[in-house]
């Protein structure tokens, strides 16, 4: 699984919508400015998220977007699968996007076995993280500037 720019922008837009979940609709200009996402690209992403049932929109001067479900009910696994496709590192271990391997016997393929374990770990983790969790983490990082720099040490 590789998260593309489209996937990253989709998740960042969902964070803004999650943070404003109780405020009603959020204008696309606000999301674009807050997350530095090109407006036209964001429009396409939000349309895709709407088609996936993650957001809903309201047209007109008071229009905008909002989450269709509470932030705690939207998992990263569901969003990433919708935007990017398979979470599996190779297609022959994907549960939702399976494609037959080129190896002679899938049951005895050591590489497939390792990739399946990796897929299970990725899915297990992303199924446990919600938009609400991302919003909480964003707030925590905002209040502690050094909290997000652990990887650099």
N, C-alpha and C positions, 0 to 999 in steps of 0.2 A: 504494500500500500504506500502510495506517495500522495501527499496532500498538495494539490496544485494551488496556484494563486486564487483560482475561482473558489476552491474549497475553503481556503483560508479566509477570503473575503466573506463568504457565506457565514462562517462561524463568527467572524467579527461583527457582522451585521446583526446576527442573532444575539450577541452579547448586548448591543445597544438596545435592541428591542426588549430583551429580558430585563435590563436595568430600568426600562421605562414601561414595564408591563402594566402597572397600575395607573399610568397616565393617559391611556387611550392610544390613539394612533400617533406614529412618529413620522415626520416628513422625511422623504428620501434625502433632501438636502442636508438635514441634520445628521443622518447616519453617514452620508458621504463625507461631510466635513469633520465629524468626530473621529472617523476611522481612516481618513485619507484614501478613500476608495473612489475611483472615477465614477461619476454619476451614471453615465450610460451603461457601464459594465454592471454597476450595482442594480440598475433597473432590470437587466437580464437575470441576474442572480436572484433577486427578489421574486421575479415572475416564476422562476424555477422552484424556489422555496414555496411559493403559493401553490403551484401545481402538485408539489409533494405533500401538501397539507400542513406545513409548518407555520405559515403566516397567512394572514388575510389582509385585504386592502379595502380602503374606502376612497372613492373618487371625489374629485371636486376641490374647492378651495381649502376646505378643512380636511382634506384627505391625507392619507398616509398608510403606513403599515403597522401591524401589531401581530404579536404571536397568536396563533390559533388556539394553542393549549398553554397551560401554565408552564413556566420555564423548567420546573422540576419534572415535567413529563416528557421533555424532549431530550433524547440522549444523543451524544455525539456520534455513536455508531449509526443510528438511523439517518442522521443528516449527512454524514460522510458517504454512506452507501448510496443515498439518493443523488448526491452531487457528483461523487467520484466513481461509484461502482464498487467493485469488490474490495473488501478489507484484507483479503488474503494476499500474501506476497507472490504466490503463483496460482494460476487458475485451477489447477487440479486439486487444490485443497479448499476452494471456495465453496461455501454452503449455498450461496445465492447465485453465483455466476460460474458454476463448475464447467470446466472443459477438460476433456480427456487428455492425459499426459502422453508424452511420446516415449516414456520409459516402458520397458517390456512387461513389467508387472507392478502395478501401483501398490499392491499389498506388501511388496518386499522392497520398495524403493526407500532407501535411507534418507535421501534428500527430501522426498515428499513427507516423510515422517517428521523431520525437523521443521519443515515449513508449516505443517499442520499444527505443531505445538506453538510455533510463533503466531500463527493465525488465531489460535485459541487464546493466547495471552493478549493479543491486540484487541480482539472482540470482547474478552472479559473486562479489560480495562475501559474501553470506550463505551461499553454498555452501562458501566457504573458512573459515568460522568455525564451530567446534564447541563443544560444552558444555565440553570440556577447555580450550579457549581462553578461554572465559568464566571458568572456575575460576581459571586462571592470572592473568587480568586482575584478578579480584576480590582475589586474594592480593597482587598487586603494588600495587593501590590501597590495600589495608588497611595495607600497610607504608610507603606514601608518601602521607600525607593530602592533599598538594597536587596529586598526579598527576591526579586526576579533575577539577580545576578549570580546565584549560586553556581550555575554551570560554568562561569568564567573563572572560578577560583581553582 
